[in-house]
């Protein structure tokens, strides 16, 4: 509890040894309580930081006049409450994500030369790039706008060219069902049970509406890192791969209601398929897709294979071979990778939103 100086009556920290204003000893100081007279508290704030004044001297009449003058001094309000509230509001606004508006063009057939040129001029892009993006057959994010009015103007301008365009907000994009990265899959009469850690999802054959297929490529960030890794692995008695690049097939399964799931050729255990299990993880993944397609008439989106993949760095990983062998020595190689997982996540989300918005 704060201490009240016995000499100048000012407030000091609870562990202070001497008054910071008059340097008087606080050894026998009384703790300050907020129940003291408000006038004394106001006087404390008014006197805080000002040099100590001498006690009034002279006849009693003059001392009384000085006392009345001090009492008539208006209480100066410290703008802590309102100012602090404004600062908190500004800080909160800065921390909250800004809502943006995405203008997205639906997949379409190749455009005529004139229309392709018109669209390229509107987007201020090279006509060849526009033609390549449209040829991929994927939903295309044309613009990310800061206001709904700007997004509407962009959408209307492109719709006048005869193209299908729709707009989404950040909130709608964040509303895409969260996908479970499946560690284990099991077959049942109703469908498939997907598991990760202690969580399970039963996805019936009739539940799945959309399946987005893709390939995830992982590669070393640079050749120099690859050479360092190779030398480390050789010194550990391991055989490094020749290319330093790995690829695997993945599929995102979106049900009509509820959470989605991602099965992977590399990361999913297919032992639960029983007698339908193949020795090839890729064949197991494709067999699961075929079951949903034949039994639930699920829509298959395979357009990502025609897309130019964008590789981005992700967190440094230890060598998978050494990790699986349980070798945790100081000689274990640290590798930096690039992959296109983030790019495929965006593509998959846009494919789902396009399917939900325009019906595929």
C-alpha positions in Angstrom: 0.0 0.0 0.0 1.4 3.5 -0.8 3.0 5.4 2.0 2.1 8.9 3.1 5.0 11.1 4.0 4.7 12.3 7.6 6.4 15.6 6.7 4.9 16.8 3.4 1.9 14.4 3.3 2.6 13.3 -0.3 2.2 9.8 -1.5 5.2 7.5 -2.1 5.7 4.0 -3.3 5.0 1.2 -0.7 8.7 0.2 -0.6 10.3 3.6 -0.6 12.7 4.4 2.2 12.6 8.2 1.8 10.2 10.7 0.4 10.9 11.5 -3.3 9.7 15.1 -2.7 11.2 16.2 0.6 13.6 13.3 1.3 12.1 12.8 4.7 12.4 9.3 6.2 9.4 7.0 5.6 10.4 4.6 8.4 7.3 5.4 10.5 5.1 6.6 7.6 1.4 5.7 7.7 -0.1 3.8 4.7 -2.2 6.0 2.5 -5.9 4.9 2.1 -8.3 6.2 -0.5 -10.9 7.0 2.2 -9.1 10.1 3.2 -10.7 13.5 2.7 -11.1 14.2 -1.1 -9.9 17.8 -0.6 -6.6 16.5 0.7 -6.4 14.1 -2.2 -7.0 16.9 -4.6 -4.4 19.1 -2.9 -1.9 16.2 -3.2 -2.4 16.1 -7.0 -2.1 19.9 -7.2 1.1 19.9 -5.2 2.6 16.9 -6.9 5.7 17.9 -8.8 5.8 21.4 -7.4 8.6 22.7 -5.1 7.8 22.6 -1.4 6.5 26.0 -0.2 7.1 27.5 3.2 4.4 27.6 5.8 2.5 30.9 5.9 3.8 33.3 8.5 2.5 36.5 9.8 -0.6 37.6 11.7 -3.5 35.1 12.0 -5.7 37.3 9.7 -3.2 37.0 6.8 -2.8 33.3 7.4 -6.6 32.9 7.1 -6.7 34.8 3.8 -3.9 32.6 2.4 -5.8 29.5 3.4 -9.0 30.7 1.7 -7.1 31.4 -1.5 -5.7 27.9 -1.5 -9.1 26.4 -0.9 -10.7 28.4 -3.8 -8.1 27.0 -6.3 -10.3 25.0 -8.8 -9.6 21.2 -8.9 -7.7 20.4 -12.1 -9.2 17.3 -13.7 -6.6 14.9 -15.0 -7.9 13.6 -18.4 -6.9 10.0 -17.7 -10.3 8.2 -18.1 -11.5 9.6 -21.4 -8.0 9.8 -22.9 -7.2 6.3 -21.9 -10.5 5.0 -23.3 -9.7 6.7 -26.6 -6.2 5.2 -26.7 -7.7 1.8 -26.0 -10.2 2.2 -28.8 -7.5 3.2 -31.3 -5.3 0.4 -30.2 -8.2 -2.1 -30.5 -9.0 -0.8 -34.0 -5.4 -1.3 -35.1 -5.3 -4.8 -33.7 -8.6 -5.9 -35.4 -8.2 -7.2 -38.9 -9.3 -4.8 -41.7 -12.2 -6.2 -43.6 -11.3 -6.4 -47.3 -13.4 -7.3 -50.3 -12.2 -9.8 -52.9 -13.3 -9.6 -56.5 -13.1 -13.1 -58.0 -13.7 -14.2 -61.6 -15.3 -17.5 -62.1 -13.7 -20.1 -64.3 -14.6 -19.5 -67.9 -13.7 -20.8 -71.4 -10.9 -19.2 -73.4 -11.8 -15.6 -74.4 -11.7 -14.2 -77.8 -8.7 -12.1 -78.7 -10.6 -8.9 -78.5 -12.2 -9.7 -75.1 -8.9 -10.9 -73.7 -7.3 -7.7 -74.7 -10.1 -5.6 -73.3 -9.9 -7.5 -69.9 -6.1 -7.1 -69.9 -6.4 -3.3 -70.5 -8.9 -3.0 -67.7 -6.7 -5.0 -65.2 -3.5 -3.3 -66.6 -1.9 -6.6 -67.2 -0.2 -8.3 -70.1 -2.7 -10.1 -72.4 -0.5 -13.2 -72.4 -0.7 -13.4 -68.6 -4.5 -12.9 -68.7 -4.8 -15.7 -71.3 -2.7 -18.1 -69.2 -4.7 -17.4 -66.0 -8.0 -18.0 -67.8 -6.7 -21.2 -69.5 -6.0 -22.7 -66.1 -9.7 -22.9 -65.4 -9.4 -21.8 -61.8 -11.2 -19.1 -59.9 -9.1 -16.0 -60.2 -8.7 -13.3 -57.6 -8.7 -10.1 -59.6 -8.5 -7.5 -56.9 -8.5 -7.1 -53.1 -10.3 -3.9 -52.3 -10.5 -1.9 -49.1 -14.1 -0.8 -49.6 -17.3 -2.5 -50.7 -18.0 0.3 -53.2 -14.7 -0.2 -55.0 -15.3 -3.9 -55.1 -18.8 -3.3 -56.6 -17.4 -1.0 -59.3 -14.8 -3.5 -60.3 -17.3 -6.3 -60.4 -19.8 -4.3 -62.5 -17.2 -3.2 -65.0 -16.1 -6.8 -65.6 -19.7 -8.1 -65.7 -20.4 -5.7 -68.5 -17.8 -7.6 -70.5 -20.0 -10.7 -70.2 -17.9 -12.5 -67.5 -19.1 -14.0 -64.3 -17.6 -12.2 -61.3 -18.5 -12.4 -57.6 -17.3 -10.7 -54.5 -16.4 -12.1 -51.1 -15.3 -10.5 -47.8 -12.5 -11.6 -45.6 -15.2 -12.9 -43.1 -16.7 -15.1 -45.8 -13.3 -16.5 -46.7 -12.5 -17.2 -43.1 -15.8 -19.1 -42.9 -14.5 -21.8 -45.1 -14.8 -25.1 -43.1 -11.6 -25.8 -41.2 -9.9 -28.9 -42.7 -8.5 -31.7 -40.6 -5.1 -33.0 -41.8 -5.9 -36.7 -41.6 -3.4 -39.0 -39.9 -5.5 -42.2 -40.2 -8.5 -43.3 -42.2 -10.8 -46.2 -41.6 -13.6 -47.7 -43.8 -17.1 -48.4 -42.5 -20.5 -49.2 -44.0 -21.6 -45.6 -43.8 -18.4 -44.0 -45.1 -14.9 -43.1 -43.8 -13.7 -42.2 -40.3 -10.9 -39.7 -40.3 -8.7 -39.3 -37.3 -6.1 -36.9 -36.0 -4.7 -37.2 -32.5 -7.8 -37.8 -30.4 -10.3 -36.2 -32.8 -12.5 -38.2 -35.2 -14.8 -37.2 -38.1 -17.3 -39.6 -39.6 -17.8 -38.5 -43.2 -20.6 -40.5 -44.8 -20.6 -41.2 -48.5 -23.6 -38.9 -49.0 -22.0 -36.0 -47.1 -19.3 -35.0 -49.5 -20.2 -32.3 -52.0 -16.8 -31.2 -53.4 -13.3 -32.7 -53.6 -10.4 -30.5 -54.5 -7.3 -32.4 -55.7 -3.7 -31.1 -55.8 -0.1 -31.9 -55.4 2.2 -30.5 -52.7 5.8 -30.0 -53.7 8.6 -29.6 -51.1 12.1 -28.6 -52.2 15.3 -27.4 -50.6 15.5 -23.6 -50.5 18.7 -23.4 -52.4 21.4 -25.7 -53.9 24.0 -24.6 -51.3 21.7 -25.8 -48.5 21.3 -29.1 -50.5 25.0 -29.6 -50.7 25.4 -29.0 -47.0 22.6 -31.4 -46.2 24.1 -34.1 -48.5 27.5 -33.9 -46.8 25.9 -34.1 -43.4 23.8 -37.1 -44.4 26.8 -38.9 -45.9 28.8 -38.3 -42.7 25.9 -39.9 -40.8 25.9 -42.9 -43.1 22.7 -42.0 -44.8 22.1 -41.7 -48.6 20.7 -38.3 -49.6 18.2 -37.9 -52.4 19.5 -36.8 -55.7 17.0 -34.0 -56.4 16.3 -32.6 -53.0 12.6 -32.4 -54.1 9.5 -34.3 -52.9 5.9 -34.3 -54.2 2.7 -35.9 -52.9 -0.9 -36.0 -53.9 -3.5 -34.4 -51.5 -7.3 -34.1 -51.6 -9.5 -31.8 -49.7 -13.0 -33.3 -48.9 -15.7 -30.7 -48.3 -19.0 -32.0 -46.8 -22.3 -30.2 -47.4 -22.3 -29.3 -43.6 -19.5 -29.4 -41.1 -15.7 -29.7 -41.1 -13.7 -30.8 -44.1 -10.7 -33.2 -44.2 -7.4 -33.4 -46.1 -6.0 -36.8 -47.0 -2.4 -37.0 -48.1 -0.4 -39.6 -50.0 2.5 -38.9 -47.7 1.0 -38.2 -44.3 -2.2 -40.4 -44.1 -2.2 -44.0 -42.8 -4.5 -46.1 -45.0 -4.2 -49.3 -42.9 -7.9 -48.9 -41.8 -9.1 -49.6 -45.4 -8.8 -53.3 -44.7 -8.9 -55.6 -47.7 -9.3 -52.6 -50.0 -6.0 -51.3 -49.0 -3.3 -51.2 -51.7 0.5 -51.1 -51.2 0.5 -47.7 -53.0 -0.6 -44.7 -50.9 -1.5 -42.9 -54.1 -3.9 -45.7 -55.2 -5.5 -45.7 -51.7 -6.1 -42.0 -52.0 -7.6 -42.3 -55.5 -9.8 -45.2 -54.4 -11.3 -43.1 -51.6 -12.0 -40.3 -54.1 -13.7 -42.7 -56.4 -16.0 -44.0 -53.7 -17.2 -40.5 -52.9 -17.6 -39.8 -56.6 -19.6 -42.9 -57.4 -21.8 -43.1 -54.3 -22.4 -39.4 -53.6 -21.9 -37.8 -57.0 -19.3 -35.5 -55.5 -17.9 -32.8 -57.8 -14.2 -33.2 -58.5 -12.0 -30.1 -58.9 -8.7 -31.1 -60.6 -7.8 -27.7 -61.9 -4.8 -27.1 -59.6 -2.6 -29.3 -61.8 -2.9 -26.7 -64.5 -1.9 -23.9 -62.2 1.6 -22.5 -61.9 2.4 -23.3 -58.3 3.7 -20.6 -56.0 6.5 -21.8 -53.7 7.0 -20.1 -50.3 9.3 -20.9 -47.4 8.0 -22.6 -44.4 9.6 -23.3 -41.1 12.9 -25.2 -41.0 12.6 -28.9 -40.7 14.9 -31.6 -39.6 15.9 -34.3 -42.1 13.0 -36.7 -42.2 15.1 -39.8 -42.6 17.2 -39.1 -39.6 14.1 -38.1 -37.6 12.3 -41.3 -38.5 15.4 -43.3 -37.4 15.3 -41.5 -34.1 18.7 -40.0 -34.5 18.9 -36.8 -32.4 22.6 -35.9 -32.5 24.4 -32.6 -32.9 25.3 -33.7 -36.5 21.6 -33.8 -37.5 21.2 -31.6 -40.6 19.0 -28.5 -40.5 17.2 -27.8 -43.8 15.2 -24.9 -45.1 12.4 -25.8 -47.4 10.0 -24.1 -49.8 6.6 -25.6 -50.6 3.3 -24.6 -52.2 1.0 -25.7 -49.4 -0.1 -22.1 -48.7 -0.8 -21.6 -52.4 -2.9 -24.8 -52.5 -4.8 -23.8 -49.3 -5.9 -20.5 -51.1 -6.8 -22.4 -54.2 -8.8 -25.0 -52.3 -10.7 -22.3 -50.3 -11.5 -20.3 -53.5 -12.7 -23.5 -55.2 -15.0 -24.2 -52.3 -16.4 -20.7 -52.2 -16.9 -20.7 -55.9 -18.8 -24.0 -55.7 -20.9 -22.7 -52.8 -21.6 -19.3 -54.4 -22.2 -20.3 -58.0 -22.8 -24.0 -57.8 -19.7 -25.1 -59.5 
